[in-house]
Amino acid sequence: MANANDVVIVAAARTPFGRFGGSLRDIDYYELGAIPMREVVKRAKVKPDVVNEVFWGVGDTSACRDPYTPVAARQSLIRAGLPHETVSISFDMACVSAMHAVKLAAMEMKAGEIDAAIAGGATSFGQSPLVVRGLRFNGYRLTDVKMEDPLVALGYKDFNPVSVDSDNVTHEYGFTRKDLDEWSLRSHQNYGKAWNAGKFKEEIMPLPIPQPKGEPKMLDIDEQYRADTTLERLASLKTVYNTRMITAGNAPGLNDGATAVLLMTRKRAKELGLEALATVIASVSVAINASRMPEGPGFAMLKALQKANLTLDDMAVMEINEAFACVPLVSMKVAAGKDDKKYKAMVEKMNINGSAVAIGHPNTASGARIVMNLMYELRRRGGGYAMGSLCGGLAQADACIIKVE
């Protein structure tokens, strides 16, 4: 039953996701975040001062022009035209951030603290600088300077690269390189079908990209997508970091992009005459052993289902973010309890419009993208429940269930 205190989505939008060094590489980080913030306010046709708070995922703040303790959410919201009085939080839960932003917004609304919020996040891998350490107190006279690229062996310095841990867990579950490549091909194929059917028109806001000469180029598709992907091409790629099966083809790229979702209490949306596009039913978080990342979304999904008193059969569609192609494969096994029938049923409903392997994965924007894509898909289908989940940050994971009437 609809309740005045329900948390509902009234608008959602995102930039196209750019390839590493692609079309979005020169967009200032704060402006990148401001673009979808501005858009959701415009789409809802509300005044900017309606927004009480902004919850914003920021993973790699080195991309900011103020790399030392930036307030990225605040910088972006001011750039977006929201009042200076708008409260905000910039936080880092790695890839989980933007879905967790939805959770934080919903929690504050349920607590009666606010009645409208923007949740989302932005990532710009393309603007990550090279790092020089150890000069401050060592004296810099005659010496070589070592520069670090923070994107090399992407992961956490005191732990394995995330690809190595993912490879180990995936091998343990009995999946092969071929399984991962086949899932990756499916991701590109599903994305291509969805894009050609116009499914992404609702969520992707076309961006004019300035060119060295002539008119700006209009970007209206995710640059990660490769229409010419084949199983043979995927099979020809070398594995990374001495893994058994992780390649650049069955993992997403280092992508740029931003996503924003405008949420309100049902009561506030009604007061403003806004349609509730979807209702947030349950948002949960889990953390597991840091080396077991691919299992995280599966456990988060089980927790979300328990909280909402629903089952996998109740879900019309689902998405598990393809942090690597192996993550949905392993997490479906976890969520299905290794029941083959349940697993096959999940596959049919999973990542039907593609996911990060084809769409791209600007880490702290992806969680809100998943919620948004599922919402629009449910609306095209005439309603129902959907569940999204993703892992990040040394095996944390979030899951979110939404409903469209």
Secondary structure, 3 states (H helix, E strand, C coil): CCCCCCEEEEEEEECCCECCCCCCCCCCHHHHHHHHHHHHHHHHCCCHHHCCEEEEECCCHHHCCCCCCCCHHHHHHHHCCCCCCCEEEEECCHHHHHHHHHHHHHHHHHCCCCCEEEEEEEEEHHHCCCEECCCCCCCCCCCCCCEECCCCCCECCCCCEHHHHHHHHHHHCCCCHHHHHHHHHHHHHHHHHHHHCCHHHCCECCEEECCCCCCCEEECCCCCCCCCCCHHHHHCCCECCCCCCCECCCCCCCCEEEEEEEEEEHHHHHHCCCCCCEEEEEEEEEECCCCCHHHHHHHHHHHHHHHHCCCHHHEEEEEECCCCCHHHHHHHHHHCCCCHHHHHHHHHHECCCCCHHHHCCCHHHHHHHHHHHHHHHHHHHCCEEEEEEEEECCCEEEEEEEEEC
